[in-house]
Amino acid sequence: MIRMVDLKTQYEHIREEIDRSVLDVIASTEYINGSAVKKFQAELEAYQQVAHVVPCANGTDALQIAMMALGLKPGDEVIVPAFTYVATAEVIALLGLKPVMVDVDQDTFNISLELTEAAITPRTKAIVPVHLFGQSADMEPLLALAKRHNLFVIEDNAQATGADYIFSDGTRKKVGSIGHVGCTSFFPSKNLGCYGDGGAMTTNDDDLAQRLRMVANHGQNKLYHHAVVGVNSRLDSIQAAILSVKLKRLDQYNAARRRAADYYDAAFAGMPQLKTPVRAANATHVFHQYTLVLREGDRDALKQYLAEREIPAMIYYPIPLYKQEAFAAYWPGGELPVTEALCRSVISLPMHSELDTAQLDQIIGAVKAFFG
Ligand SMILES: *Cc1c(COP(=O)(O)O)cnc(C)c1O
């Protein structure tokens, strides 16, 4: 059976180790902030090569806590790409900040540097690059721009855990460890996913790490002393134990995703109707999604055609953020042409660590048959 994300087959391969880890937590009764959480935190710090990982309940909370801990205040402007998942902009609006939506690059689907620069005003306080579909935004010029304007860089790394960004001097860094703070999600379908909700923030700034921990824990700086109004956002021990098992295999899982993407790319190479994902020279793509742009043909008809052959496909994302009813107040003025075109023409094919050649051939055959 072909699934968008095959968590079942993945689980079957690691079942013994997962089950044992979960049962160990249950027997330990350390359900909240237990040793499994501290263990995973240290493992992720080593993997990400960051000084601090602050676990929390989900990726949306991670973004919210980051913005609270950075001291962003109502009226402050935060620049985000218009082509992303709603969570990125949602927390900004929720905190009374103003999401300023800018268009994206047509090849990488990531935030446009030129348009980010053009959107900066005296009220701008932060930029949130999203490493969409598993590929890093172009961080080096973005960091330089942020530095020139004294802005925070909050990476939305929900879709790209394990991806590298390569600086012009050859230095490689894990995405999420490049800006002032990185925010990630362990939602089950993400590249590093648990079996429920989970998230984390990453930073190299000791003071910021302390504030992130405080905000995530009811604004508490000492037991029953609350310095700021915070939230309650925790990664539970069972999820942390599962994440420890899966983190060991993350590079292998991401390599399997890349192999599947290579296979798709080769099969679609001669087709003028399709644009396959563009891989930036300065990033390693971890293919959270394998997203095609249709140059011709009806995207929704292709999705329907595949569905009739029991092949799932998804549209990430069908509507620009500013056209969502909830975000009408943040309309950037005029349509953003790249975001509009992508919302009309993208389609994501099944992509996960367990895809085999027979499944890939079936998917590719159906896409080719659609175009005749
Ligand atoms: C999944 C996702 C989030 C939110 O993560 P949750 O854990 O579901 O709250 C935020 N941003 C992006 C780009 C995402 O894909």
The ligand as a MOL file (V3000), in Angstrom:
LIG
                    3D

  0  0  0     0  0            999 V3000
M  V30 BEGIN CTAB
M  V30 COUNTS 15 15 0 0 0
M  V30 BEGIN ATOM
M  V30 1 C 4.4660 21.2530 11.1760 0
M  V30 2 C 4.8760 22.6750 11.0610 0
M  V30 3 C 4.7910 23.5700 12.1410 0
M  V30 4 C 4.0860 23.2610 13.4270 0
M  V30 5 O 4.4090 22.1180 14.0710 0
M  V30 6 P 3.3570 21.4230 15.0960 0
M  V30 7 O 4.2260 20.4980 15.8650 0
M  V30 8 O 2.3450 20.7370 14.2460 0
M  V30 9 O 2.7780 22.4970 15.9390 0
M  V30 10 C 5.2910 24.8490 11.9790 0
M  V30 11 N 5.8260 25.2480 10.8160 0
M  V30 12 C 5.9030 24.4370 9.7460 0
M  V30 13 C 6.5260 24.9500 8.4780 0
M  V30 14 C 5.4230 23.1290 9.8280 0
M  V30 15 O 5.5020 22.3260 8.7410 0
M  V30 END ATOM
M  V30 BEGIN BOND
M  V30 1 1 1 2
M  V30 2 1 2 3
M  V30 3 2 2 14
M  V30 4 1 3 4
M  V30 5 2 3 10
M  V30 6 1 4 5
M  V30 7 1 5 6
M  V30 8 2 6 7
M  V30 9 1 6 8
M  V30 10 1 6 9
M  V30 11 1 10 11
M  V30 12 2 11 12
M  V30 13 1 12 13
M  V30 14 1 12 14
M  V30 15 1 14 15
M  V30 END BOND
M  V30 END CTAB
M  END
